[in-house]
Amino acid sequence: MADIVKVLCTDLEKGMHVASLDRPWLETSFVLQGFEIKTDEDITRLRNACNYVYSDCGLSKLDESITRRKVRNRPRKTTQEIFPQKTLKPYEDIMIDLYVVSTRNGHKASVSRLRC
């Protein structure tokens, strides 16, 4: 059974087997559908054509644990990187003052200030 993982093109290395792309093969300059990355030029061509690929760990010459580590340790993107077209406002905590007046026999007994 094939063990296929999604790999960002920035994480590609020689020896990985590219099983599939993030787009149809016919939209790229690659002649073969599925191949082993053998040169730096292969990596450059993939980076220019795609954002990510699917790598078959079983067919890769690279140790499977290296591929899995690259997938697992991928850095997280900030919200601004995910939504570059949006202007995001920083979160502000709203504080209000609440005054509680207690009365006893119709006379003001005390005023307490609560910050919420």
C-alpha positions, 0 to 999 in steps of 0.5 A: 500500500502506498504511503503518500504525504503532502510536502511543501515545495520548500521542503523538497529534497533529492531522492523524494518520489513525486507521486502527484502535484497540486495541479494537473500534470498537463499544466506543467512542463513535466513529461512523466507523471511520477518521478524521483527528484534527482537534481537541484533543477528538478526541485527548482522546476517543481517550486516554479510550477507548484506550491506542494506535491504528494510524495510516495514514501515507499518509492522514495530513496530518502529515508521515510522518517526524514520526509515525515519529520519535514511534514510534521515540523513545518512552521506555522503561518501567522494569520496575516500570512494566511489572509494577506488581503485583509487588514486585521486589527489587534485584539483589545480587551474591553474593560468596564467599570460597574458601580454597585450601590447598596442601600439600607433602609433607604439610605446609601450604605456603600458604593463598590467598584467592580472592574469587568 
